[in-house]
């Protein structure tokens, strides 16, 4: 009876799971749902130069830093990606992400198309990207007003920018339309689960198959 050589659950390299969308299309809500419900998934905590919003916690939602510090991190190569949006800069600290991937932990990114491009340039094999579409322009504007976080002027700016952001949809691996939140969430979870099973991410698979072949040849 053949024995030995089993493939351990979770023996794989982690992936960078990216959600992008125009502001108000629902990517941040979907990201929160994923973190609450999915195992082996942690949120990438970005550094930012923008002001802290009510209820945000430094080190949990973002690391809030000033512009000189941000510039120093860019110069030192400490950020995997960085971008400036609405006069505020955002970036992803490199070391925490690389440590997580090596340990088989997936890292979730709530970033824009600029950041996604930079991640692809530096680690294409590790990146899985999903673009979230709103069901309509009217729905997008309604969501921006409903969340009551920004002034009318800022909302107009976000709507103006949405068209440019949408022009990058075809650069993503997957596209999900967020008409109903639960349906969109289910689609995103299906994508994540399938990507976790890809052959090239199962780091113990080659050794397992070699051992299995040896057992069969006895």
Residue pairs with C-beta under 8 A, 6 or more apart in sequence:
2 215
2 216
2 218
3 215
4 211
4 215
5 208
5 211
5 212
5 214
5 215
6 208
7 202
7 204
7 205
7 208
8 204
10 40
10 104
11 104
11 202
11 203
11 204
11 205
12 104
12 196
12 201
12 202
12 203
12 204
13 101
13 102
13 104
13 126
13 201
13 203
14 40
14 100
14 101
14 102
14 103
14 104
14 105
14 106
14 107
14 126
15 101
15 106
15 107
15 126
15 127
15 128
15 195
15 196
15 201
16 44
16 97
16 101
16 106
16 107
16 109
16 119
16 123
16 126
16 127
16 128
17 34
17 41
17 106
17 107
17 108
17 109
17 128
17 130
17 192
17 195
18 109
18 111
18 115
18 116
18 119
18 127
18 128
18 129
18 130
18 172
19 27
19 30
19 31
19 108
19 109
19 110
19 111
19 130
19 132
19 188
20 27
20 111
20 112
20 113
20 115
20 116
20 129
20 130
20 131
20 132
20 165
20 168
20 172
21 27
21 131
21 132
21 133
21 134
21 165
21 178
22 134
22 140
22 158
22 161
22 162
22 165
22 166
23 144
23 158
23 161
23 162
24 134
24 140
24 141
24 143
24 144
24 147
24 158
24 162
25 132
25 133
25 134
25 140
25 143
25 178
26 132
26 134
26 143
26 178
26 181
26 184
27 110
27 132
28 110
29 181
30 132
30 178
30 181
30 184
30 185
30 188
31 43
31 108
31 110
33 185
34 41
34 108
34 185
34 188
34 189
34 192
35 41
35 42
35 43
35 108
37 189
38 189
38 192
40 104
40 105
40 106
41 105
41 106
41 107
41 108
41 192
42 100
42 105
42 106
42 107
42 108
43 107
43 108
43 110
44 92
44 96
44 97
44 107
44 108
44 109
44 110
45 59
45 60
45 61
45 62
45 63
45 93
45 96
46 62
46 63
46 90
46 91
46 92
46 93
46 111
47 62
47 63
47 64
47 65
47 70
47 73
47 79
47 90
47 91
47 92
47 93
48 62
48 63
48 64
48 65
48 88
48 89
48 90
48 91
49 64
49 65
49 66
49 67
49 70
49 88
49 89
49 90
50 62
50 64
50 86
50 88
50 89
50 90
51 64
52 58
52 62
52 64
53 149
56 62
58 64
62 90
63 93
65 73
67 89
70 82
70 89
70 91
73 79
73 91
73 93
74 82
74 91
77 94
78 93
78 94
78 95
79 91
79 92
79 93
79 94
80 91
80 92
80 93
80 94
80 97
80 118
80 119
80 122
80 123
81 91
81 92
81 111
81 114
81 115
81 116
81 118
81 119
81 122
82 89
82 90
82 91
82 92
82 115
82 118
83 89
83 90
83 91
83 111
83 112
83 114
83 115
83 118
84 90
85 112
85 114
86 154
86 157
86 158
86 161
90 111
90 115
92 109
92 111
92 115
92 119
97 107
100 106
100 107
101 107
101 126
104 203
106 192
106 196
109 115
109 116
109 119
111 119
112 165
113 165
113 168
113 171
116 127
116 129
116 171
116 172
117 171
119 126
119 127
120 127
120 129
125 200
128 173
128 174
128 191
128 192
128 195
129 171
129 172
129 173
129 174
130 172
130 173
130 174
130 175
130 176
130 188
130 191
131 168
131 169
131 171
131 172
131 174
131 175
131 176
132 176
132 177
132 178
132 184
133 166
133 169
133 175
133 176
133 177
133 178
134 140
134 143
134 177
134 178
135 177
135 178
135 179
137 159
137 162
140 159
140 162
141 155
141 159
144 150
144 155
144 158
144 159
145 155
150 158
169 175
174 191
176 184
176 187
176 188
176 191
177 184
178 184
195 201
199 205
